[in-house]
Amino acid sequence: MARTPWVEKDECTSCGLCADNLPDVFRLDEDGLAECFNPQGASEEDIQALAIDACPAECIHWKAG
């Protein structure tokens, strides 16, 4: 994977949608904020559609390598 998803935690609203949609990629940390713990847990297409595009806070982005 040439790029990995990144969560801007200061923008996260703790809705949990990314973790619900892609539990093999995202989870909520001890503060209840989203984090990407396994960027290889889904395809880039699924991450784009089910996390990045679906995030109501728009806090998930791609970062290189």
N, C-alpha and C positions, 0 to 999 in steps of 0.2 A: 504494500500500500504506500503510495507516494506521499500521501498526506494523512493527517490524523485529526480527529475531531477534538475540539478544545472548548471547555465551558468557561465563560467569563462569570466567575462565581459572584462578583459584586452586582451582576445583573440578574442572576437566577432568582426566581420567585418560589422555588421549592414545590412546583406543581407536580413533579414526578412523572410527567408525560413521557419523557425520554426513557426513563427507567421502566415504565410500563410497556412502552412500545418495543424497546430493545434491551431487555434485562441482561443479555450477554455482553453488552457494551457499556451501559450506563447504570449507575446506582446513586443513591443519595448518601452523602458522607455523614459523619457524626453531627454536623451542624444542620443537616437536612437539605444541603445544597447538592445539586447534580455534579457528578464527576464521571469522566470516562476512564474506566479501569481496564478495559480490554478493547482497544481500537480494531483488533482483528476479529471481533465477535460477530460482525455482520459485513455485508458488502458496502462499498462506498455509496452505491445507489440507495440501499435501504437506510443507511445513516443519513443521507441527504433528505430523503422523503419522510422518514419516520421520526427523525430527531431535529435536524436543522430546520427544515421547512415547517415542521409541526410545532416547534417551540413558540409558545405565546410570548415569551420574554425576548425572543430572538438573541439568546445568549450563547448559542452553540455555533461555532465557526470552524472552518478548516485551518490548520496550520501546516506548513511544509514539514515533511519528514518527521 
